[in-house]
């Protein structure tokens, strides 16, 4: 078998592997951050300009901040959506793209408290804080992307959690989770 035939088989194998990963989404084991930082990417706390902007994504920096957000949401009778996000996680970025390009989801999210647990710099104090917040919410460590939901009464809803990204149906699954919290787009 010549090197040309082997190269073609290797390319086909790489293509099939890429299709499998793209269709199944993250299994919660995204690779560690690359040695060189990628170009800056707009994170969810910077919603796109436009008529149907979502509520600002509040960055969580402590369990006290989480408690304050949940208390405020409960007082206002609004559900809370928590997004565990890292800029080096390609599936996190894909989820962010769905939020940014879908006006219906943005309008629906505007009626919820939206918070992000940014684990981009997941080391040192950032890692300690991230682990404490994950623990407080019942989110597995080292798992992103991850969406956690708290209903308007302040009850954590692990039955609605989204662990990973699945390209073909993420938008519909996410909209169904929001509808289960009383938010319809």
C-alpha positions in Angstrom: 0.0 0.0 0.0 1.5 3.3 -1.0 1.8 6.3 1.2 -0.9 8.0 -0.8 -3.5 5.4 0.1 -2.5 5.5 3.8 -2.8 9.3 3.8 -6.3 9.0 2.4 -7.3 6.5 5.0 -5.8 8.6 7.7 -7.7 11.7 6.4 -11.0 9.7 6.3 -10.4 8.5 9.9 -9.8 12.0 11.1 -12.9 13.2 9.3 -15.0 10.5 10.9 -13.6 11.2 14.3 -14.4 14.9 13.9 -18.0 14.0 12.9 -18.4 11.8 16.0 -17.1 14.6 18.3 -19.2 17.2 16.6 -22.4 15.1 16.8 -22.0 14.0 20.4 -20.7 17.2 22.0 -18.5 17.4 25.0 -18.5 14.5 27.4 -17.3 16.8 30.2 -13.6 16.1 29.6 -12.6 19.1 27.5 -8.9 19.4 27.1 -6.9 21.6 29.4 -6.2 25.1 28.2 -3.6 25.4 25.4 -0.1 26.6 26.2 -0.7 29.8 24.1 -3.8 31.7 24.9 -6.3 31.8 22.0 -7.5 35.1 20.5 -10.0 36.9 22.7 -13.6 35.6 22.2 -16.7 37.4 23.3 -17.9 35.6 26.5 -21.6 35.4 27.5 -21.2 38.3 29.9 -20.9 40.5 26.9 -24.2 40.0 25.0 -24.5 41.2 21.5 -26.0 44.5 20.6 -29.5 44.4 19.3 -33.1 44.8 20.3 -33.5 41.5 22.1 -30.4 41.5 24.4 -30.5 39.0 27.2 -30.1 40.1 30.8 -26.5 40.6 31.6 -24.6 37.5 32.5 -23.4 38.1 36.0 -19.9 36.6 36.7 -19.9 34.6 39.9 -16.8 35.3 42.1 -17.8 33.7 45.4 -20.5 31.6 47.1 -21.7 34.8 48.8 -22.3 36.3 45.3 -24.2 33.2 44.3 -26.3 33.4 47.5 -27.1 37.0 46.8 -28.1 36.3 43.2 -30.3 33.4 44.2 -31.9 35.4 47.0 -32.7 38.3 44.6 -34.1 35.9 42.0 -36.3 34.3 44.6 -37.5 37.7 45.8 -38.4 38.7 42.2 -39.9 35.2 41.4 -37.4 34.6 38.6 -35.5 31.4 37.7 -31.7 31.4 37.5 -29.6 29.9 34.8 -26.0 29.1 35.6 -23.5 28.6 32.8 -20.1 27.0 33.5 -17.9 28.4 30.8 -14.3 28.5 29.7 -12.9 30.4 26.7 -10.6 27.5 25.8 -13.6 25.1 25.7 -14.8 24.9 22.1 -18.2 23.5 23.1 -18.7 26.4 25.6 -18.1 28.8 22.7 -20.6 26.9 20.5 -23.2 27.3 23.2 -22.5 31.0 23.4 -23.0 31.3 19.7 -26.4 29.8 20.0 -27.4 32.4 22.6 -26.0 35.2 20.6 -27.7 34.3 17.3 -31.1 33.3 18.6 -33.3 36.3 19.3 -36.0 34.0 20.9 -33.6 32.5 23.4 -32.2 36.0 24.2 -35.6 37.3 24.9 -36.5 34.3 27.0 -33.2 34.6 29.0 -33.9 38.2 29.6 -36.7 37.1 32.0 -34.3 35.0 34.1 -31.3 35.7 36.2 -28.3 34.6 34.2 -25.0 33.9 35.8 -21.7 32.6 34.5 -19.1 30.6 36.3 -16.1 31.4 34.2 -13.4 28.7 34.7 -11.1 30.0 31.9 -8.3 30.6 34.5 -9.0 27.4 36.4 -6.0 27.4 38.8 -5.0 28.8 42.1 -7.7 31.0 43.8 -9.9 30.9 40.7 -9.9 27.1 40.9 -10.7 27.1 44.6 -13.6 29.5 44.1 -14.8 27.6 41.1 -14.8 24.3 43.0 -16.7 25.9 45.9 -19.3 27.3 43.5 -19.6 24.0 41.7 -20.0 22.2 45.0 -22.7 24.7 46.2 -24.7 24.0 43.0 -24.1 20.3 42.8 -22.1 20.7 39.6 -19.4 18.0 38.9 -15.8 19.3 39.1 -13.9 19.8 35.9 -17.1 19.7 33.8 -17.8 22.3 31.2 -19.8 23.4 29.4 -22.5 22.8 32.0 -25.9 24.5 32.5 -27.5 24.4 35.9 -31.0 25.6 36.7 -32.7 27.1 39.8 -36.5 27.7 39.7 -38.2 30.9 40.8 -38.8 29.5 44.3 -35.0 29.0 44.7 -35.1 25.2 44.3 -32.1 23.7 42.4 -33.4 21.6 39.5 -30.7 19.0 38.7 -33.2 17.1 36.6 -32.9 20.0 34.0 -29.1 20.2 33.9 -27.3 20.2 30.6 -23.9 18.5 30.6 -22.0 19.2 27.4 -23.1 20.4 24.0 -24.9 18.5 21.3 -25.0 20.4 18.0 -28.1 19.0 16.4 -30.5 19.6 19.3 -29.0 22.0 21.9 -31.2 24.9 21.1 -34.4 22.9 21.4 -33.2 21.1 24.6 -32.2 24.4 26.2 -35.6 26.0 25.2 -37.4 23.0 26.8 -35.4 23.4 30.0 -36.4 27.1 30.2 -40.0 26.2 29.5 -39.9 23.7 32.4 -39.0 26.8 34.5 -42.0 28.7 33.2 -40.1 30.6 30.5 -41.2 30.1 27.0 -39.8 31.8 23.8 
